Amino acid sequence: MMNNRLPKQRSRAESKHSWTILLLLFGILLISCEEYPEIDLVNYEDQTAGDTPLITSIDPPIGSAFAAYTIVTISGQNFSPDSGGNRVYFSGVQAQVQSESVTEIIVDAPDITGDDLVINIVVDGALEISSSPYSLANLSLEYGGFGNAEKSRCIAMDSDENLYAMLDDRTVVKVTASGERINYGTTSAFPSANEMRVGPGGALYIQRTSQRIIYRIPPGGGDALEFITFPETVGGQSVRLTSFDFDEHGNIYAGGIGGGLVTANTSGNSYGNDQYLDGEKIKSIRVFDNFVYVGCEDGVWKNEIVSDTGSVGPSELVFDWATAGEFADSDLKSITFSVDGDMLIGTANTATTTLDPILVLYSNGSFEPLYPGQLLLPADHIVWGNGAYVYVNRANRDSELRRIIRVNLLKSGAPYFGRGL
């Protein structure tokens, strides 16, 4: 049987009751709305384009700033003049604001590194965020994976940015540019060395400590064998070498705590130059701009190279160590040059740990610490790579501090002629 019943209809009483409930709910809603404070909504039509913050320049520029070190100045328009009115982020990491005005914000670079960072500025009351690409690099870092038990006697660098370190167990380790460590050679004939350079043919040349012999590890590695023996005495002094370097012709200039400056030329002859025989103790030698620079206990001197067979002119004082300010109490250990002539001088000081280890001597005679407060003593050897990095042998007595450090100088070094021969 079919169900012919129609759907149930509401009575008049039910309908009236429903309308009453709706009216009560609407009244409650109106009363509730009256209890909220007025909201000052932003009228976008009232905003002008000039209210948007704009970055016009950043100093230092991209590629020139260090994380957690550099002070960055951001210039532009429509920043907040109020203290705390601007917030600056480097790819999400907030920077500490030093000062702020409508046209300039100065911040401390935060501890973040990268070549593709973005600076964002959030200004109170502004509708938009101002952005600009930026980069922050590491100022320095430990390099080569050397641990507490490994003490590096000396270091060298080849033209492919491979680092070589002679360790106190008579081994030579090669650290490739990609970070791979290779057992490269041995120094079975001697336990320690003061200087090491890559020289002609890609061989590794090593100066035995306080001796008159330079040894050579052939390209590809192996044991160090005698290469050059300098005269036993020069000017009545026993030849005891500490450092050496190559010139563009392949001549070797060496010196130490006896015998002054000596030369070994490409003809196989070695001889003294009758220079630095008045008690000077030579600590470091570097060839730059047709001069042999000689770092001594009392300062830095230079001798002009006057022939392609290694003859040199008289010595000239470049920098009196007594005038080095707080550095005068430290020992000069190593010298090298930037491509534009700035001299880096590595130092050591066993009486304190608070001084800076590297002094920068500019061509106008002024000087200052390299990156004050950022590096630790000592800087027994400083070797510039093939780009912006300087490698520092920190042969500290404290095994916790004994490391090789790579430091970013943001510019290239002067050529090491031995690498290209």
C-alpha positions as CSV (number, residue, x, y, z in Angstrom):
1,M,0.0,0.0,0.0
2,M,1.3,3.4,-0.9
3,N,2.1,6.0,1.8
4,N,0.1,9.1,0.7
5,R,0.8,11.1,3.9
6,L,2.2,14.6,3.3
7,P,5.2,16.0,5.2
8,K,4.4,17.3,8.7
9,Q,3.8,21.1,8.8
10,R,4.8,23.4,11.7
11,S,2.0,24.8,13.8
12,R,1.6,28.6,14.3
13,A,2.8,28.2,17.9
14,E,6.0,26.5,16.9
15,S,6.8,29.1,14.3
16,K,6.2,32.0,16.7
17,H,8.5,30.3,19.2
18,S,11.3,30.0,16.6
19,W,11.2,33.7,15.7
20,T,11.4,34.6,19.4
21,I,14.6,32.6,19.8
22,L,16.2,34.3,16.7
23,L,15.3,37.8,18.0
24,L,16.9,37.0,21.3
25,L,20.1,35.7,19.7
26,F,20.3,38.8,17.5
27,G,19.9,41.1,20.5
28,I,22.6,39.3,22.4
29,L,25.0,39.6,19.4
30,L,24.3,43.4,19.2
31,I,25.0,43.8,22.9
32,S,28.2,41.8,22.7
33,C,29.5,43.9,19.8
34,E,29.1,47.1,21.8
35,E,31.6,45.7,24.4
36,Y,34.6,45.5,21.9
37,P,36.8,48.5,21.5
38,E,37.0,50.2,18.1
39,I,39.6,48.8,15.7
40,D,41.7,51.4,13.9
41,L,41.8,49.7,10.5
42,V,44.6,50.7,8.1
43,N,43.2,52.7,5.2
44,Y,45.4,51.7,2.3
45,E,44.3,54.6,0.2
46,D,45.9,57.0,2.8
47,Q,49.4,55.4,2.4
48,T,51.9,56.9,0.0
49,A,54.7,55.2,-2.0
50,G,57.3,57.2,0.0
51,D,56.3,55.4,3.2
52,T,57.9,52.2,1.8
53,P,61.5,51.6,3.1
54,L,64.1,51.5,0.4
55,I,67.7,50.2,0.6
56,T,70.0,52.2,-1.7
57,S,73.4,50.9,-0.6
58,I,75.2,48.6,1.8
59,D,78.7,49.0,3.1
60,P,80.8,47.0,3.0
61,P,79.5,45.6,-0.3
62,I,78.7,42.0,-1.1
63,G,81.7,39.7,-0.7
64,S,83.5,42.0,1.8
65,A,81.8,41.2,5.2
66,F,82.4,38.6,7.9
67,A,79.8,36.9,10.1
68,A,79.8,38.0,13.8
69,Y,82.5,40.6,13.1
70,T,81.7,43.2,10.4
71,I,79.8,46.4,11.2
72,V,77.3,46.8,8.3
73,T,75.9,50.2,7.3
74,I,72.6,50.2,5.4
75,S,71.7,53.4,3.6
76,G,68.3,54.2,2.2
77,Q,65.0,56.0,2.7
78,N,62.0,55.9,4.9
79,F,63.5,54.0,7.8
80,S,62.1,54.7,11.3
81,P,63.9,57.4,13.3
82,D,62.7,55.9,16.5
83,S,64.9,53.6,18.6
84,G,63.8,50.1,18.0
85,G,61.6,51.1,15.1
86,N,63.7,49.1,12.6
87,R,64.4,45.3,12.7
88,V,67.1,44.0,10.4
89,Y,67.3,40.3,9.5
90,F,70.0,38.4,7.5
91,S,68.1,35.4,6.0
92,G,65.9,35.2,9.1
93,V,68.7,35.9,11.7
94,Q,68.1,39.2,13.5
95,A,71.0,41.6,13.7
96,Q,71.9,43.9,16.6
97,V,71.1,47.5,15.7
98,Q,73.8,50.0,16.7
99,S,72.1,53.1,15.5
100,E,69.2,54.1,13.3
101,S,67.8,57.1,11.5
102,V,65.4,57.8,8.6
103,T,68.3,57.3,6.1
104,E,70.8,54.9,7.8
105,I,70.8,51.8,9.9
106,I,74.1,50.4,11.4
107,V,74.1,46.8,12.6
108,D,76.5,44.1,13.8
109,A,76.6,41.3,11.3
110,P,75.0,38.2,12.9
111,D,76.6,34.8,13.1
112,I,75.4,33.4,9.8
113,T,77.4,32.7,6.6
114,G,76.4,32.3,3.0
115,D,76.8,33.8,-0.5
116,D,73.1,34.1,-1.1
117,L,71.8,35.8,2.1
118,V,68.9,38.3,2.0
119,I,68.8,41.4,4.2
120,N,65.2,42.2,5.2
121,I,64.3,45.5,7.0
122,V,61.0,45.6,8.9
123,V,60.0,49.2,9.7
124,D,57.3,50.0,12.2
125,G,54.2,51.3,10.4
126,A,55.4,50.4,6.9
127,L,53.3,48.2,4.7
128,E,56.2,46.6,2.9
129,I,59.5,45.0,3.8
130,S,62.7,46.3,2.1
131,S,65.1,43.5,0.9
132,S,68.5,43.3,-0.7
133,P,70.9,40.4,-1.4
134,Y,74.0,40.1,0.7
135,S,76.8,37.7,1.8
136,L,78.7,37.0,5.0
137,A,81.9,34.8,5.1
138,N,83.8,33.2,7.9
139,L,86.7,35.4,9.0
140,S,88.7,32.3,10.1
141,L,88.3,28.6,10.7
142,E,90.4,25.6,11.7
143,Y,91.8,23.9,8.6
144,G,93.0,20.5,7.7
145,G,91.5,18.5,10.6
146,F,94.7,18.6,12.8
147,G,94.1,17.4,16.3
148,N,95.7,18.0,19.7
149,A,98.3,15.3,19.2
150,E,99.6,16.8,16.0
151,K,102.1,19.6,16.0
152,S,103.0,21.2,12.7
153,R,106.6,22.3,12.4
154,C,106.1,24.3,9.2
155,I,103.6,24.6,6.3
156,A,103.6,25.3,2.5
157,M,101.1,25.7,-0.3
158,D,101.2,24.7,-3.9
159,S,99.6,26.4,-6.9
160,D,96.5,24.1,-6.6
161,E,95.8,25.3,-3.0
162,N,97.0,22.0,-1.6
163,L,98.5,22.5,1.9
164,Y,101.5,20.7,3.2
165,A,102.4,20.3,6.8
166,M,105.5,18.7,8.4
167,L,104.5,17.1,11.7
168,D,106.7,16.3,14.7
169,D,106.6,12.6,13.9
170,R,108.7,13.2,10.8
171,T,105.8,12.9,8.4
172,V,104.5,15.4,5.8
173,V,100.8,15.5,5.3
174,K,99.1,16.9,2.2
175,V,95.6,18.5,2.6
176,T,93.9,18.9,-0.7
177,A,91.7,21.9,-1.6
178,S,88.7,19.6,-1.0
179,G,89.9,18.7,2.5
180,E,91.2,15.2,1.8
181,R,94.3,14.3,3.9
182,I,97.1,12.3,2.3
183,N,100.3,11.0,3.8
184,Y,102.6,12.6,1.4
185,G,106.2,12.2,2.6
186,T,108.7,11.6,5.4
187,T,111.8,13.4,6.8
188,S,113.6,10.3,8.1
189,A,116.9,12.2,8.2
190,F,115.8,14.9,10.6
191,P,113.1,15.5,13.2
192,S,112.2,19.2,12.6
193,A,112.2,22.0,10.1
194,N,111.7,25.8,10.2
195,E,110.6,26.5,6.6
196,M,109.0,24.7,3.7
197,R,108.3,25.9,0.2
198,V,107.0,24.4,-3.0
199,G,109.6,25.0,-5.6
200,P,110.7,24.2,-9.2
201,G,109.0,21.2,-10.7
202,G,106.4,21.0,-8.0
203,A,108.9,19.5,-5.5
204,L,108.7,20.3,-1.8
205,Y,111.8,22.0,-0.3
206,I,112.4,21.8,3.4
207,Q,114.9,23.7,5.6
208,R,116.2,21.5,8.4
209,T,116.2,23.4,11.7
210,S,119.4,25.3,12.4
211,Q,121.4,23.5,9.7
212,R,122.9,24.5,6.4
213,I,121.1,21.9,4.3
214,I,117.8,22.2,2.3
215,Y,116.1,18.9,1.6
216,R,113.7,18.0,-1.2
217,I,110.7,15.7,-1.5
218,P,110.1,14.9,-5.2
219,P,106.8,15.6,-6.9
220,G,104.3,13.0,-5.8
221,G,105.8,12.5,-2.4
222,G,108.5,10.3,-0.8
223,D,111.3,10.7,1.7
224,A,113.2,14.0,1.9
225,L,116.7,13.9,0.4
226,E,119.5,16.5,0.6
227,F,119.3,19.1,-2.2
228,I,121.6,22.0,-1.4
229,T,124.4,22.3,1.2
230,F,125.4,25.9,1.9
231,P,129.0,26.8,3.0
232,E,129.9,25.8,6.5
233,T,130.9,29.3,7.4
234,V,130.4,32.8,6.1
235,G,132.2,35.8,7.6
236,G,133.6,33.5,10.3
237,Q,130.1,32.4,11.4
238,S,128.7,29.0,11.2
239,V,125.8,28.9,8.8
240,R,122.6,27.9,10.6
241,L,119.6,28.5,8.5
242,T,116.0,29.3,9.5
243,S,114.1,30.4,6.4
244,F,114.3,30.7,2.6
245,D,112.4,31.7,-0.5
246,F,112.7,31.5,-4.3
247,D,112.9,34.3,-6.8
248,E,111.4,34.3,-10.3
249,H,114.6,32.7,-11.7
250,G,114.7,29.9,-9.2
251,N,117.5,31.3,-7.1
252,I,117.2,30.5,-3.3
253,Y,117.8,33.1,-0.6
254,A,118.3,31.8,2.9
255,G,119.3,33.0,6.3
256,G,119.2,32.2,10.0
257,I,121.0,32.7,13.2
258,G,124.5,32.5,11.7
259,G,126.1,33.3,8.4
260,G,123.8,36.1,7.3
261,L,122.0,36.0,4.0
262,V,123.2,33.3,1.7
263,T,122.3,32.5,-1.9
264,A,122.1,29.3,-4.0
265,N,121.7,30.1,-7.7
266,T,120.4,28.1,-10.6
267,S,123.9,27.2,-11.6
268,G,124.3,25.2,-8.5
269,N,126.6,27.7,-6.7
270,S,126.0,28.7,-3.1
271,Y,127.7,31.6,-1.4
272,G,127.4,34.2,1.3
273,N,126.4,37.8,0.6
274,D,128.3,39.4,3.5
275,Q,125.0,40.8,4.8
276,Y,123.5,40.5,8.3
277,L,126.8,39.4,10.0
278,D,126.6,41.8,12.9
279,G,124.7,39.5,15.2
280,E,121.3,39.8,13.4
281,K,119.1,36.7,13.8
282,I,117.1,36.1,10.6
283,K,113.7,34.7,11.3
284,S,111.9,34.9,7.9
285,I,112.7,35.5,4.3
286,R,110.3,36.5,1.5
287,V,110.9,37.7,-2.1
288,F,108.7,40.5,-3.2
289,D,108.8,43.1,-6.0
290,N,112.5,42.4,-6.9
291,F,113.6,42.6,-3.3
292,V,114.6,40.0,-0.7
293,Y,112.8,40.9,2.5
294,V,114.5,39.8,5.6
295,G,112.6,39.6,8.9
296,C,115.0,39.8,11.9
297,E,114.7,40.1,15.6
298,D,115.2,43.9,15.3
299,G,112.9,44.5,12.4
300,V,112.4,44.0,8.7
301,W,115.1,44.8,6.1
302,K,115.3,44.4,2.3
303,N,118.0,43.8,-0.3
304,E,117.4,44.6,-4.0
305,I,118.0,41.7,-6.3
306,V,120.5,43.1,-8.9
307,S,121.1,40.1,-11.1
308,D,119.3,37.0,-12.4
309,T,122.0,34.8,-10.7
310,G,121.0,36.0,-7.2
311,S,123.3,38.9,-6.4
312,V,121.8,41.4,-4.0
313,G,122.5,45.0,-3.1
314,P,123.1,46.5,0.4
315,S,120.4,46.1,3.1
316,E,117.8,48.8,3.8
317,L,115.7,49.1,6.9
318,V,112.0,48.8,6.2
319,F,110.5,48.6,9.7
320,D,112.2,49.0,13.1
321,W,110.7,46.5,15.5
322,A,111.3,48.9,18.5
323,T,108.6,51.1,16.9
324,A,106.0,48.4,16.6
325,G,104.0,49.5,19.7
326,E,102.6,46.6,21.7
327,F,104.0,44.2,19.1
328,A,107.5,45.2,20.1
329,D,107.2,42.8,23.1
330,S,106.5,39.9,20.8
331,D,108.9,37.9,18.6
332,L,108.8,38.3,14.9
333,K,108.3,34.9,13.3
334,S,107.1,35.1,9.7
335,I,106.5,37.6,6.9
336,T,104.5,37.6,3.7
337,F,102.8,40.1,1.3
338,S,99.5,40.9,-0.3
339,V,99.5,41.5,-4.0
340,D,99.3,45.3,-3.4
341,G,102.2,45.4,-1.0
342,D,100.8,45.1,2.5
343,M,103.1,43.1,4.7
344,L,101.8,40.6,7.2
345,I,104.1,39.9,10.1
346,G,103.4,36.8,12.2
347,T,104.5,36.9,15.9
348,A,104.7,34.8,19.0
349,N,104.7,35.8,22.7
350,T,105.0,33.3,25.5
351,A,104.4,35.9,28.2
352,T,100.8,36.6,27.3
353,T,97.8,35.3,25.4
354,T,96.0,38.6,25.0
355,L,98.0,40.2,22.2
356,D,97.0,39.9,18.5
357,P,99.3,37.6,16.6
358,I,99.5,39.3,13.2
359,L,100.6,42.9,12.4
360,V,99.8,44.5,9.0
361,L,102.4,47.0,7.8
362,Y,101.1,49.2,5.0
363,S,103.3,50.8,2.3
364,N,103.0,54.2,3.9
365,G,104.6,53.0,7.1
366,S,101.5,52.8,9.2
367,F,100.5,49.5,10.9
368,E,97.7,47.9,12.9
369,P,96.7,44.4,14.1
370,L,95.0,42.1,11.6
371,Y,91.4,41.6,12.8
372,P,91.9,42.8,16.4
373,G,90.6,40.4,19.0
374,Q,89.7,37.6,16.5
375,L,92.9,35.5,16.3
376,L,95.0,33.8,18.9
377,L,98.8,33.7,19.4
378,P,101.1,32.5,18.0
379,A,101.5,32.9,14.2
380,D,104.7,30.9,13.7
381,H,104.2,30.7,9.9
382,I,101.9,32.6,7.7
383,V,101.6,31.5,4.1
384,W,99.3,33.1,1.5
385,G,97.4,30.7,-0.7
386,N,96.5,31.4,-4.3
387,G,93.4,33.5,-3.5
388,A,92.2,35.4,-0.5
389,Y,93.2,32.9,2.2
390,V,96.2,33.1,4.5
391,Y,97.1,29.9,6.3
392,V,98.5,30.4,9.8
393,N,100.5,27.7,11.7
394,R,99.6,28.2,15.3
395,A,102.2,25.8,16.9
396,N,101.0,26.6,20.4
397,R,102.4,24.7,23.4
398,D,98.8,24.2,24.5
399,S,97.6,21.2,22.5
400,E,94.0,22.5,22.7
401,L,95.1,25.7,20.8
402,R,97.6,24.0,18.4
403,R,96.0,24.3,15.0
404,I,96.4,25.5,11.4
405,I,94.0,28.4,10.8
406,R,92.7,29.6,7.5
407,V,92.1,33.4,7.5
408,N,90.1,35.3,4.9
409,L,92.0,38.5,3.8
410,L,89.5,39.4,1.0
411,K,92.3,39.9,-1.4
412,S,95.1,38.0,-3.0
413,G,98.7,37.5,-1.9
414,A,101.8,38.3,-3.8
415,P,103.2,35.4,-5.9
416,Y,105.4,32.7,-4.4
417,F,107.7,32.3,-7.4
418,G,108.7,28.7,-6.5
419,R,105.1,27.5,-7.2
420,G,105.3,28.5,-10.8
421,L,108.7,27.2,-11.8
